[in-house]
């Protein structure tokens, strides 16, 4: 690994900015001295050196370090590289027959990344740590390190961003209609085509229109084939996510077990970005090996009986390794270490599911109309479970509907009104976090678990009893402080850009030195500006420590313990999880999707109509027209405010029977036939 000279390790004595250009060198890691000496001894007598390290970026760089060690004692040694993805006799022999040279471009890319990580990480780590130690000597000891890493920080940022989204979420009450019908002893629930509205009065009006109609009519019957796709070939990210979600193990544990299974020759190389099986891979032999298992052997045999295995491939390939797949049949008794069997079983079942067939069935959709409103019920009949026979990690079950006929009238169709509240998003699970890191290019498939473990180890985050990430005061302070200083270091942009530049070095499109110069210049400018404002970090941490985080929110009343959010002002302790947001009042201004409530109680909209209202598709004109005209004298009362047209609004009265009857509201004064009329709506204070 790269290291600074000993003189640079005196934190308080060396100006931190010198770390951006101080001399660095590679040194043997602690505990590796004997390996280093063994390599030198063997290299002195050897004529040929074959590198058999893992076939990824890091493995290529480790191979270069081995070569460097060997060349120090034997300049004449001939060096080759073996390329392989599995540890089997066939793969080893194939690699021996096709030896190559080390890829210098990949080696330079890793050297570039290692140097940047050392310089940038050391500089910002010292800056943060010394600042907090100076202000909070009783809280942080000399052994405490507040580390910075250009992958670690965006990983923390994802956790904090979700946490804050929950804190800032304002729950809104909504109302909806539910259609219900009983046929042949089966209760059928129909979903309102409009889904839900955020104004109770509008929903009441639509419900009343349905009740006034009294009869529902079946206006649509659609039956069509439905498929549930089998999983894509497994790459590292998918393995980690499935292990977290389905096996309840951490990504770090999953990868550790996968590497052991790989080392024993049971599965292929587990660090791969590829989800496309190469055409030359003998899938049939791999499936045949699994026919011996008593749980999934019959399914494997059925795949072969139906023809050649046909994988569902994705679009990604690292051009180095195939998707993760089983190499040989293993019994449960042979895998004695904890969780080994569970992970091996996941790999096998996923592989068999991928090379089998989709599940298929028939979906039935029934649409009924009542009072101009549409309601839909959906049923499913699974005809072929396909891959689901071997893949218990996903569900797809029948939902049977009774028989209806087109044009049938349902006199016993019931419409009820229900309400609920919008819910905030959930805190992130480890699988969610890995997916975000993969999407934004933070780290690689080989390092995701490592970065997640680091923010847990530093106590920037903890996991709650539902295995979801909750940021702690220190983690929140770090993200907030950099944001307040004007540098969103927790955003993925900076690191994602670096990852792209490293790929460019690997491809030969860029040179290591130019990427180093560019990236160090960028981070050095940020460092200088941050150093001038670093006390913002101490101030931010102090407020979190004292339960007064910065911001203008907080979901509890001032002075109460329920706030828990930025600026909550409460003196009580902050809980382990985000507080539940309070119920919010209905919006004062009606948007386009809620025009029904505006037109329903706007006097100019109430036009007598003896004909039945035509059925309107969801999301279109919501104006009930079967309403009585307004009483005289209410059309021109002026309000002391303007509508969104910037004209004086008028005061109206709700005449519809219900809890709001007689209440005053303010609306646009323009007539319904005026195309420039706005949808302003607000309850009158009186």
C-alpha positions as CSV (number, residue, x, y, z in Angstrom):
1,X,0.0,0.0,0.0
2,X,1.0,3.6,-0.4
3,X,2.3,5.4,2.7
4,X,3.6,8.9,3.6
5,X,7.1,9.3,4.9
6,X,7.3,9.0,8.8
7,X,7.8,12.8,9.2
8,X,4.3,13.4,7.6
9,X,2.6,11.3,10.3
10,X,2.9,14.0,13.0
11,X,-0.6,15.4,12.7
12,X,-0.2,18.5,14.8
13,X,3.2,19.5,13.4
14,X,2.7,19.2,9.7
15,X,0.5,21.6,7.7
16,X,-2.3,19.4,6.4
17,X,-2.3,20.8,2.9
18,X,1.2,19.4,2.4
19,X,-0.4,15.9,2.2
20,X,-1.6,16.8,-1.3
21,X,2.0,16.7,-2.7
22,X,4.2,15.1,-0.1
23,X,6.3,12.1,-1.2
24,X,4.6,8.7,-1.0
25,X,6.0,5.2,-1.4
26,X,4.7,1.6,-1.5
27,X,5.5,-0.5,1.6
28,X,4.9,-4.0,2.7
29,X,1.8,-4.2,4.9
30,X,2.0,-5.3,8.5
31,X,2.0,-9.1,8.8
32,X,3.1,-9.6,5.2
33,X,6.9,-9.6,5.8
34,X,7.2,-13.4,5.7
35,X,5.2,-13.6,2.4
36,X,7.5,-10.9,1.0
37,X,10.6,-12.9,2.0
38,X,9.1,-16.2,0.6
39,X,8.4,-14.5,-2.8
40,X,12.0,-13.2,-3.0
41,X,13.4,-16.7,-2.1
42,X,11.3,-18.4,-4.8
43,X,12.0,-15.7,-7.4
44,X,15.8,-16.0,-7.1
45,X,15.7,-19.5,-8.5
46,X,12.8,-19.2,-10.9
47,X,12.8,-18.6,-14.7
48,X,9.1,-18.1,-15.0
49,X,6.5,-16.3,-12.8
50,X,2.8,-16.8,-13.4
51,X,0.4,-14.5,-11.6
52,X,-2.7,-16.3,-10.4
53,X,-4.3,-13.4,-8.4
54,X,-8.0,-12.6,-8.7
55,X,-8.9,-11.4,-12.2
56,X,-10.2,-8.0,-11.3
57,X,-8.6,-4.5,-11.0
58,X,-7.3,-5.1,-7.5
59,X,-6.0,-8.5,-8.4
60,X,-4.1,-7.1,-11.4
61,X,-2.5,-4.5,-9.1
62,X,-1.5,-7.1,-6.5
63,X,0.0,-9.1,-9.3
64,X,2.2,-6.0,-10.2
65,X,3.3,-5.8,-6.6
66,X,4.4,-9.5,-6.7
67,X,6.3,-8.8,-9.9
68,X,8.0,-5.8,-8.3
69,X,9.1,-8.0,-5.4
70,X,10.4,-10.7,-7.8
71,X,12.3,-8.3,-10.1
72,X,14.2,-6.9,-7.1
73,X,16.1,-10.2,-6.8
74,X,15.8,-11.6,-10.4
75,X,15.8,-9.2,-13.4
76,X,15.7,-12.1,-15.9
77,X,12.5,-13.8,-14.7
78,X,9.7,-14.1,-17.4
79,X,6.3,-13.0,-16.2
80,X,2.9,-14.2,-17.3
81,X,-0.7,-13.7,-16.2
82,X,-3.3,-16.5,-15.8
83,X,-6.9,-15.4,-16.5
84,X,-9.7,-17.5,-14.9
85,X,-13.1,-17.2,-13.3
86,X,-13.4,-20.5,-11.4
87,X,-11.1,-22.8,-9.5
88,X,-11.7,-26.1,-11.4
89,X,-9.2,-28.4,-13.2
90,X,-10.7,-27.4,-16.6
91,X,-10.5,-23.7,-15.8
92,X,-6.9,-24.0,-14.6
93,X,-5.8,-26.0,-17.6
94,X,-7.5,-23.5,-19.9
95,X,-5.8,-20.6,-18.2
96,X,-2.4,-22.3,-18.5
97,X,-2.9,-22.8,-22.2
98,X,-3.8,-19.1,-22.7
99,X,-1.4,-17.1,-20.6
100,X,-1.2,-13.4,-21.1
101,X,0.8,-10.4,-19.8
102,X,-0.3,-8.1,-17.0
103,X,-2.4,-5.2,-18.1
104,X,-0.3,-2.1,-17.3
105,X,-3.3,0.3,-17.9
106,X,-5.3,-1.4,-15.2
107,X,-2.3,-1.3,-12.8
108,X,-1.9,2.4,-13.4
109,X,-5.6,3.0,-12.8
110,X,-5.5,1.3,-9.4
111,X,-2.3,3.1,-8.5
112,X,-4.1,6.4,-9.3
113,X,-7.1,5.5,-7.2
114,X,-4.9,4.4,-4.3
115,X,-2.8,7.6,-4.3
116,X,-5.9,9.8,-4.5
117,X,-7.6,7.9,-1.7
118,X,-4.6,8.3,0.5
119,X,-4.0,12.0,-0.1
120,X,-7.6,13.1,-0.1
121,X,-8.6,10.8,2.7
122,X,-5.7,11.8,4.9
123,X,-6.1,15.5,4.4
124,X,-9.8,15.7,5.2
125,X,-9.6,13.1,7.9
126,X,-7.0,15.1,9.8
127,X,-8.9,18.4,9.2
128,X,-12.1,16.9,10.6
129,X,-10.5,15.0,13.5
130,X,-8.3,17.8,14.8
131,X,-11.2,20.3,14.7
132,X,-13.5,18.1,16.7
133,X,-10.8,17.0,19.1
134,X,-9.9,20.7,19.7
135,X,-13.5,21.6,20.5
136,X,-14.7,18.4,22.2
137,X,-11.7,16.9,23.9
138,X,-13.9,15.2,26.5
139,X,-16.0,13.6,23.7
140,X,-13.3,12.5,21.3
141,X,-10.1,10.8,22.5
142,X,-6.8,10.8,20.7
143,X,-7.6,7.4,19.4
144,X,-10.8,8.5,17.8
145,X,-10.6,9.2,14.0
146,X,-13.3,11.0,12.2
147,X,-12.4,9.6,8.8
148,X,-13.2,10.9,5.3
149,X,-13.3,8.8,2.2
150,X,-14.5,9.7,-1.2
151,X,-16.6,6.6,-1.3
152,X,-17.4,6.5,2.4
153,X,-18.9,10.0,2.4
154,X,-21.4,9.5,-0.5
155,X,-22.4,6.2,1.2
156,X,-23.2,8.2,4.4
157,X,-24.9,10.8,2.3
158,X,-27.4,8.4,0.9
159,X,-28.4,7.4,4.5
160,X,-28.6,10.9,5.7
161,X,-30.6,12.1,2.7
162,X,-33.2,9.4,3.2
163,X,-33.4,10.2,6.9
164,X,-34.0,13.9,6.3
165,X,-36.6,13.1,3.6
166,X,-38.5,11.3,6.3
167,X,-38.1,14.1,8.8
168,X,-39.2,16.7,6.3
169,X,-42.1,14.6,5.0
170,X,-45.5,16.2,5.6
171,X,-48.2,13.7,5.7
172,X,-51.5,14.6,4.0
173,X,-54.8,13.0,4.5
174,X,-56.5,11.6,1.4
175,X,-59.9,10.2,0.6
176,X,-60.9,7.5,-1.9
177,X,-63.8,5.4,-2.9
178,X,-63.9,1.6,-2.7
179,X,-66.3,-0.5,-4.7
180,X,-67.5,-3.8,-3.2
181,X,-69.5,-6.7,-4.6
182,X,-70.5,-10.1,-3.5
183,X,-70.9,-12.9,-6.0
184,X,-71.0,-16.7,-5.6
185,X,-69.9,-16.3,-2.0
186,X,-66.8,-14.3,-3.0
187,X,-66.1,-10.8,-1.9
188,X,-64.7,-8.7,-4.7
189,X,-63.1,-5.3,-4.0
190,X,-62.9,-2.8,-6.8
191,X,-60.4,0.0,-6.9
192,X,-61.5,3.5,-7.8
193,X,-60.1,4.6,-11.2
194,X,-59.2,8.0,-9.8
195,X,-57.2,6.3,-7.1
196,X,-57.5,9.0,-4.4
197,X,-58.1,12.8,-3.9
198,X,-56.8,15.1,-1.3
199,X,-60.2,16.8,-0.7
200,X,-62.9,15.1,1.3
201,X,-65.7,17.1,-0.2
202,X,-64.9,16.1,-3.7
203,X,-64.9,12.5,-2.8
204,X,-68.2,12.9,-1.0
205,X,-69.7,14.3,-4.1
206,X,-68.5,11.5,-6.3
207,X,-69.8,9.0,-3.7
208,X,-73.2,10.7,-3.7
209,X,-73.3,10.5,-7.5
210,X,-72.6,6.8,-7.3
211,X,-75.3,6.3,-4.6
212,X,-77.8,8.3,-6.6
213,X,-77.2,6.2,-9.7
214,X,-77.9,3.1,-7.6
215,X,-76.9,0.6,-10.3
216,X,-73.4,-0.3,-11.5
217,X,-72.8,-1.5,-15.0
218,X,-70.0,-3.8,-16.2
219,X,-68.5,-1.8,-19.0
220,X,-65.2,-3.6,-19.6
221,X,-63.8,-7.1,-19.5
222,X,-60.3,-7.8,-20.5
223,X,-58.5,-11.1,-20.3
224,X,-54.9,-11.2,-21.4
225,X,-51.7,-13.3,-20.9
226,X,-49.6,-12.3,-18.0
227,X,-46.0,-13.3,-17.3
228,X,-43.6,-12.9,-14.3
229,X,-40.1,-12.8,-15.6
230,X,-37.4,-15.1,-14.2
231,X,-34.4,-13.4,-12.7
232,X,-31.5,-12.1,-14.6
233,X,-28.1,-13.8,-14.4
234,X,-26.5,-13.0,-11.0
235,X,-23.8,-10.4,-10.6
236,X,-22.2,-9.3,-7.4
237,X,-24.6,-6.5,-6.6
238,X,-27.6,-8.8,-7.1
239,X,-26.0,-11.5,-4.9
240,X,-25.4,-8.9,-2.1
241,X,-28.9,-7.5,-2.3
242,X,-30.6,-11.0,-2.3
243,X,-28.4,-12.1,0.6
244,X,-29.4,-9.0,2.6
245,X,-33.1,-9.2,1.8
246,X,-33.7,-12.9,1.7
247,X,-31.1,-14.5,3.9
248,X,-30.9,-11.6,6.4
249,X,-27.1,-11.4,6.3
250,X,-24.9,-8.4,5.8
251,X,-23.2,-7.8,2.4
252,X,-19.8,-8.2,4.1
253,X,-20.8,-11.6,5.4
254,X,-22.3,-12.7,2.1
255,X,-19.1,-11.8,0.2
256,X,-16.9,-13.5,2.8
257,X,-18.9,-16.7,2.4
258,X,-19.0,-16.4,-1.4
259,X,-15.2,-16.1,-1.5
260,X,-14.9,-19.3,0.6
261,X,-17.3,-21.2,-1.7
262,X,-15.3,-19.9,-4.7
263,X,-12.0,-21.0,-3.0
264,X,-13.4,-24.5,-2.5
265,X,-14.4,-24.7,-6.2
266,X,-18.2,-24.7,-5.5
267,X,-19.2,-21.5,-7.3
268,X,-17.7,-19.2,-9.9
269,X,-15.8,-16.0,-9.0
270,X,-18.2,-13.9,-6.9
271,X,-16.9,-10.4,-7.8
272,X,-18.3,-9.7,-11.3
273,X,-20.3,-7.0,-13.0
274,X,-21.5,-9.3,-15.7
275,X,-25.1,-10.5,-16.0
276,X,-24.7,-12.1,-19.4
277,X,-23.8,-15.8,-19.8
278,X,-21.2,-16.2,-22.5
279,X,-22.3,-18.4,-25.4
280,X,-19.3,-20.8,-24.9
281,X,-20.2,-21.6,-21.3
282,X,-21.6,-25.2,-21.0
283,X,-24.8,-24.5,-19.1
284,X,-26.2,-28.0,-19.7
285,X,-23.4,-29.6,-17.8
286,X,-23.9,-27.2,-14.9
287,X,-27.6,-28.0,-14.8
288,X,-27.0,-31.7,-15.0
289,X,-24.8,-31.5,-11.9
290,X,-27.7,-30.3,-9.9
291,X,-30.1,-33.1,-10.8
292,X,-28.7,-35.1,-7.8
293,X,-30.3,-32.8,-5.3
294,X,-33.5,-34.1,-3.7
295,X,-35.0,-30.6,-3.4
296,X,-34.3,-29.1,-6.8
297,X,-33.0,-32.1,-8.8
298,X,-36.3,-32.8,-10.5
299,X,-36.6,-29.1,-11.6
300,X,-33.1,-29.3,-13.1
301,X,-34.0,-32.5,-14.9
302,X,-37.2,-30.8,-16.2
303,X,-35.0,-27.9,-17.7
304,X,-33.0,-30.5,-19.6
305,X,-36.1,-32.4,-20.7
306,X,-37.5,-29.2,-22.3
307,X,-34.3,-28.6,-24.3
308,X,-31.2,-26.5,-23.8
309,X,-31.0,-24.2,-20.8
310,X,-32.1,-20.7,-21.9
311,X,-30.8,-18.0,-19.6
312,X,-32.4,-14.6,-19.1
313,X,-29.4,-12.3,-19.7
314,X,-29.0,-8.7,-18.8
315,X,-26.9,-6.0,-20.5
316,X,-23.8,-5.7,-18.4
317,X,-20.4,-7.3,-18.9
318,X,-17.0,-6.5,-17.4
319,X,-15.4,-8.7,-20.1
320,X,-13.6,-10.6,-17.4
321,X,-15.9,-12.9,-15.5
322,X,-19.3,-14.7,-16.2
323,X,-22.3,-14.3,-13.9
324,X,-22.1,-16.1,-10.6
325,X,-23.2,-19.7,-10.9
326,X,-22.6,-23.1,-9.2
327,X,-19.7,-25.2,-10.5
328,X,-20.4,-28.5,-8.8
329,X,-23.0,-30.3,-6.8
330,X,-22.5,-30.1,-3.0
331,X,-24.6,-31.7,-0.2
332,X,-25.6,-29.8,2.9
333,X,-23.4,-32.0,5.1
334,X,-20.3,-30.9,3.1
335,X,-20.9,-27.2,4.0
336,X,-20.4,-27.1,7.7
337,X,-19.6,-23.4,8.3
338,X,-22.5,-21.1,9.3
339,X,-24.6,-19.7,6.4
340,X,-22.5,-21.5,3.7
341,X,-25.4,-23.7,2.7
342,X,-27.9,-20.9,2.6
343,X,-25.7,-18.8,0.2
344,X,-24.8,-21.8,-1.9
345,X,-28.5,-22.7,-2.2
346,X,-29.3,-19.1,-3.2
347,X,-26.7,-19.2,-6.0
348,X,-28.0,-22.6,-7.3
349,X,-31.7,-21.7,-7.1
350,X,-31.1,-18.4,-8.8
351,X,-29.0,-20.1,-11.5
352,X,-31.7,-22.7,-12.2
353,X,-34.4,-20.1,-12.2
354,X,-32.5,-17.9,-14.6
355,X,-32.0,-20.7,-17.2
356,X,-35.5,-22.1,-17.0
357,X,-38.7,-20.3,-18.0
358,X,-40.9,-17.4,-17.0
359,X,-44.1,-18.0,-14.9
360,X,-47.2,-17.4,-16.9
361,X,-50.9,-17.0,-16.4
362,X,-54.0,-15.1,-17.4
363,X,-55.0,-11.7,-16.0
364,X,-58.6,-10.7,-15.9
365,X,-59.6,-7.1,-15.5
366,X,-63.3,-6.1,-14.8
367,X,-64.3,-2.5,-15.1
368,X,-67.7,-1.2,-13.8
369,X,-69.3,2.2,-14.0
370,X,-71.5,3.8,-11.4
371,X,-72.7,7.4,-11.4
372,X,-70.0,8.2,-14.0
373,X,-67.2,6.8,-11.9
374,X,-65.2,3.7,-12.8
375,X,-64.0,0.9,-10.6
376,X,-61.6,-1.9,-11.5
377,X,-61.0,-5.3,-10.1
378,X,-58.1,-7.5,-11.2
379,X,-57.8,-11.2,-11.0
380,X,-55.0,-13.6,-11.8
381,X,-54.9,-17.3,-12.7
382,X,-51.4,-18.8,-12.6
383,X,-51.2,-21.5,-15.3
384,X,-47.5,-22.3,-15.2
385,X,-45.4,-21.4,-12.2
386,X,-42.2,-21.8,-14.2
387,X,-39.1,-20.7,-12.4
388,X,-41.1,-20.1,-9.2
389,X,-41.1,-23.9,-8.6
390,X,-37.4,-23.6,-7.7
391,X,-37.3,-20.0,-6.5
392,X,-38.9,-19.5,-3.1
393,X,-37.6,-15.9,-2.8
394,X,-40.5,-14.5,-4.9
395,X,-44.2,-15.0,-4.7
396,X,-47.0,-15.0,-7.4
397,X,-50.3,-16.4,-6.4
398,X,-53.8,-16.8,-7.8
399,X,-56.5,-14.1,-7.2
400,X,-59.7,-15.6,-8.5
401,X,-62.6,-13.4,-9.7
402,X,-66.1,-14.6,-10.2
403,X,-67.7,-14.5,-13.6
404,X,-69.1,-11.3,-14.9
405,X,-70.7,-10.4,-18.3
406,X,-70.3,-7.3,-20.5
407,X,-73.2,-4.9,-19.9
408,X,-74.4,-6.7,-16.8
409,X,-76.1,-4.4,-14.3
410,X,-75.2,-4.9,-10.6
411,X,-77.9,-3.6,-8.3
412,X,-76.1,-4.8,-5.1
413,X,-72.8,-3.0,-6.0
414,X,-71.7,-0.9,-3.0
415,X,-69.5,2.2,-2.8
416,X,-67.9,3.2,0.4
417,X,-65.7,6.1,1.3
418,X,-62.3,5.6,3.0
419,X,-59.5,7.8,4.1
420,X,-55.8,7.5,4.9
421,X,-52.6,9.4,5.1
422,X,-49.6,9.5,2.8
423,X,-46.7,7.8,4.3
424,X,-43.0,8.8,4.3
425,X,-40.4,6.6,2.6
426,X,-38.7,3.9,4.7
427,X,-35.2,4.2,6.0
428,X,-32.6,2.5,3.8
429,X,-31.8,-1.2,4.2
430,X,-28.4,-2.4,3.2
431,X,-29.8,-3.8,0.0
432,X,-31.3,-0.3,-0.8
433,X,-27.9,1.3,-0.1
434,X,-26.0,-1.1,-2.3
435,X,-28.5,-0.4,-5.1
436,X,-27.9,3.3,-4.8
437,X,-24.1,2.9,-4.7
438,X,-24.3,0.8,-7.8
439,X,-26.6,3.2,-9.6
440,X,-24.4,6.3,-8.9
441,X,-21.1,4.6,-9.4
442,X,-19.9,4.7,-5.8
443,X,-17.1,2.2,-5.4
444,X,-17.2,-1.1,-7.3
445,X,-18.9,-4.5,-6.8
446,X,-15.8,-5.5,-4.8
447,X,-15.9,-2.5,-2.4
448,X,-19.6,-1.8,-1.6
449,X,-19.7,-3.9,1.5
450,X,-16.4,-2.4,2.7
451,X,-17.6,1.2,2.5
452,X,-20.9,0.3,4.3
453,X,-18.9,-1.4,7.1
454,X,-16.7,1.7,7.4
455,X,-19.6,4.1,8.2
456,X,-20.9,1.6,10.7
457,X,-17.5,1.1,12.3
458,X,-17.0,4.9,12.6
459,X,-20.5,5.1,14.2
460,X,-21.7,7.6,11.6
461,X,-24.7,5.3,11.3
462,X,-26.3,2.4,13.3
463,X,-28.9,-0.2,12.2
464,X,-32.2,-0.3,14.0
465,X,-34.1,-3.4,15.0
466,X,-35.5,-3.7,11.5
467,X,-32.0,-3.6,10.0
468,X,-32.4,-0.2,8.5
469,X,-29.8,2.6,8.7
470,X,-30.2,5.5,11.1
471,X,-27.6,8.3,11.0
472,X,-26.1,9.3,14.3
473,X,-25.2,12.8,15.5
474,X,-21.7,12.6,14.1
475,X,-22.8,11.4,10.7
476,X,-25.5,14.1,10.5
477,X,-23.1,16.7,11.5
478,X,-20.5,15.8,8.9
479,X,-23.1,15.9,6.1
480,X,-24.7,19.1,7.3
481,X,-21.5,20.9,7.9
482,X,-20.1,20.4,4.4
483,X,-23.5,21.4,3.0
484,X,-23.4,24.6,5.1
485,X,-19.9,25.3,3.9
486,X,-21.2,25.1,0.3
487,X,-19.6,21.8,-0.6
488,X,-21.9,18.8,-1.0
489,X,-19.2,16.2,-0.3
490,X,-21.8,13.7,0.6
491,X,-23.3,13.8,-2.9
492,X,-22.1,11.0,-5.4
493,X,-21.0,13.4,-8.2
494,X,-17.3,13.7,-7.2
495,X,-16.6,10.0,-6.7
496,X,-18.7,8.9,-9.7
497,X,-16.6,11.2,-11.9
498,X,-13.4,9.7,-10.5
499,X,-14.7,6.2,-11.2
500,X,-15.4,7.2,-14.8
501,X,-11.8,8.6,-15.1
502,X,-10.4,5.3,-13.7
503,X,-12.3,3.4,-16.4
504,X,-10.9,5.7,-19.0
505,X,-7.4,4.9,-17.8
506,X,-8.1,1.2,-18.0
507,X,-9.4,1.7,-21.6
508,X,-6.4,3.8,-22.6
509,X,-8.5,6.9,-23.1
510,X,-6.7,8.9,-20.4
511,X,-3.3,8.9,-18.7
512,X,-2.8,8.3,-15.0
513,X,-0.8,11.5,-14.4
514,X,-3.4,13.8,-16.0
515,X,-6.2,12.3,-14.0
516,X,-4.1,12.6,-10.8
517,X,-3.4,16.3,-11.5
518,X,-7.0,17.1,-12.3
519,X,-8.5,15.3,-9.3
520,X,-6.0,16.5,-6.8
521,X,-6.4,20.1,-8.0
522,X,-10.2,19.8,-7.6
523,X,-10.0,18.4,-4.1
524,X,-7.3,20.8,-3.0
525,X,-9.4,23.8,-3.9
526,X,-12.3,22.4,-1.9
527,X,-9.9,21.6,1.0
528,X,-8.6,25.2,1.2
529,X,-12.1,26.7,1.3
530,X,-13.1,24.1,3.9
531,X,-10.1,24.7,6.1
532,X,-11.2,28.4,6.3
533,X,-14.7,27.4,7.5
534,X,-14.0,24.2,9.4
535,X,-15.4,25.6,12.7
536,X,-18.8,25.1,11.0
537,X,-18.3,21.4,11.7
538,X,-17.8,21.9,15.4
539,X,-20.8,24.3,15.6
540,X,-23.0,21.8,13.8
541,X,-21.9,18.9,16.0
542,X,-22.5,21.0,19.1
543,X,-26.1,21.6,18.1
544,X,-26.8,18.0,17.4
545,X,-25.1,17.0,20.6
546,X,-27.3,19.4,22.5
547,X,-30.4,18.3,20.6
548,X,-30.6,21.6,18.6
549,X,-29.8,20.6,15.1
550,X,-29.7,23.4,12.5
551,X,-32.6,24.0,10.1
552,X,-36.1,25.1,10.0
553,X,-38.2,22.0,10.6
554,X,-38.7,19.6,13.4
555,X,-41.9,17.7,13.7
556,X,-42.7,18.4,17.3
557,X,-43.8,21.6,19.1
558,X,-41.1,24.0,20.3
559,X,-39.8,22.9,23.7
560,X,-41.2,19.3,23.4
561,X,-39.4,16.1,23.0
562,X,-41.3,15.0,19.9
563,X,-39.5,17.1,17.4
564,X,-36.4,15.2,16.6
565,X,-35.9,17.0,13.3
566,X,-33.7,19.9,12.3
567,X,-34.7,22.9,14.3
568,X,-37.3,21.1,16.3
569,X,-36.3,23.0,19.4
570,X,-37.2,20.2,21.8
571,X,-35.1,19.5,24.9
572,X,-35.9,15.8,24.9
573,X,-33.6,13.2,23.6
574,X,-33.6,12.3,19.9
575,X,-34.8,8.8,19.3
576,X,-33.2,6.0,17.3
577,X,-35.5,6.5,14.4
578,X,-37.2,9.4,12.6
579,X,-40.4,10.7,14.2
580,X,-43.7,10.1,12.5
581,X,-44.9,13.3,10.8
582,X,-48.1,15.0,11.9
583,X,-51.2,15.1,9.9
584,X,-51.3,18.1,7.7
585,X,-54.3,20.2,6.8
586,X,-55.8,19.9,3.4
587,X,-54.2,22.2,0.7
588,X,-55.8,25.6,0.4
589,X,-55.4,25.8,-3.3
590,X,-57.0,23.1,-5.4
591,X,-54.8,21.7,-8.1
592,X,-55.9,20.3,-11.5
593,X,-56.4,16.8,-10.1
594,X,-58.8,18.1,-7.6
595,X,-60.9,20.4,-9.8
596,X,-63.9,18.4,-8.9
597,X,-64.2,20.0,-5.5
598,X,-63.8,23.4,-6.9
599,X,-66.4,23.0,-9.6
600,X,-68.7,21.1,-7.4
601,X,-69.1,23.9,-4.9
602,X,-68.4,26.9,-7.2
603,X,-71.9,28.4,-7.8
604,X,-71.1,29.1,-11.4
605,X,-70.4,25.5,-12.0
606,X,-73.8,24.2,-10.8
607,X,-75.8,23.8,-13.9
608,X,-79.1,21.8,-13.9
609,X,-78.9,18.9,-16.2
610,X,-81.7,16.4,-16.7
611,X,-79.7,14.0,-18.7
612,X,-77.4,11.4,-17.1
613,X,-73.8,12.6,-16.7
614,X,-71.5,10.9,-19.2
615,X,-68.8,8.7,-17.9
616,X,-65.5,10.6,-17.7
617,X,-62.1,8.9,-17.8
618,X,-59.9,9.2,-14.7
619,X,-57.8,12.3,-14.5
620,X,-60.0,14.3,-16.9
621,X,-62.8,16.7,-16.2
622,X,-64.1,16.0,-12.7
623,X,-67.0,18.4,-12.7
624,X,-70.3,17.0,-11.4
625,X,-73.0,18.8,-13.4
626,X,-76.1,17.3,-11.7
627,X,-76.1,20.0,-9.0
628,X,-78.8,22.6,-8.2
629,X,-78.2,26.2,-9.2
630,X,-76.9,28.7,-6.5
631,X,-79.3,30.7,-4.4
632,X,-79.7,34.3,-5.6
633,X,-77.4,37.0,-4.1
634,X,-74.3,34.9,-3.5
635,X,-72.5,35.3,-6.8
636,X,-70.9,38.7,-6.3
637,X,-69.7,38.9,-2.7
638,X,-66.2,40.2,-2.8
639,X,-63.3,38.7,-0.9
640,X,-60.4,40.7,0.6
641,X,-57.8,38.8,-1.4
642,X,-56.9,38.0,-5.0
643,X,-57.1,34.6,-6.7
644,X,-54.2,33.2,-8.7
645,X,-55.4,35.3,-11.7
646,X,-54.4,38.3,-9.5
647,X,-58.0,39.5,-9.5
648,X,-60.3,40.0,-6.6
649,X,-61.9,36.7,-5.6
650,X,-65.5,36.1,-4.5
651,X,-67.0,34.4,-1.5
652,X,-69.3,31.4,-2.1
653,X,-71.2,29.0,0.2
654,X,-71.2,25.2,0.2
655,X,-74.8,24.1,-0.3
656,X,-74.1,20.4,-0.7
657,X,-75.5,18.3,2.2
658,X,-72.6,17.1,4.4
659,X,-70.2,18.3,7.1
660,X,-69.2,21.3,5.1
661,X,-72.7,22.5,4.3
662,X,-73.1,26.3,4.9
663,X,-69.3,26.9,5.1
664,X,-67.9,29.8,3.1
665,X,-65.1,29.5,0.7
666,X,-63.2,31.8,-1.6
667,X,-62.8,31.2,-5.4
668,X,-62.0,32.8,-8.7
669,X,-64.8,35.3,-9.8
670,X,-64.6,34.3,-13.5
671,X,-67.3,32.3,-15.0
672,X,-67.0,28.6,-15.8
673,X,-67.0,29.3,-19.5
674,X,-64.0,31.6,-19.2
675,X,-60.9,29.6,-20.3
676,X,-58.6,31.9,-18.3
677,X,-60.4,31.1,-15.0
678,X,-58.0,29.7,-12.4
679,X,-58.6,26.9,-9.9
680,X,-58.1,28.9,-6.8
681,X,-59.9,27.6,-3.7
682,X,-59.6,28.5,0.0
683,X,-61.9,28.2,3.0
684,X,-63.1,31.5,4.3
685,X,-61.9,32.4,7.8
686,X,-65.4,32.8,9.1
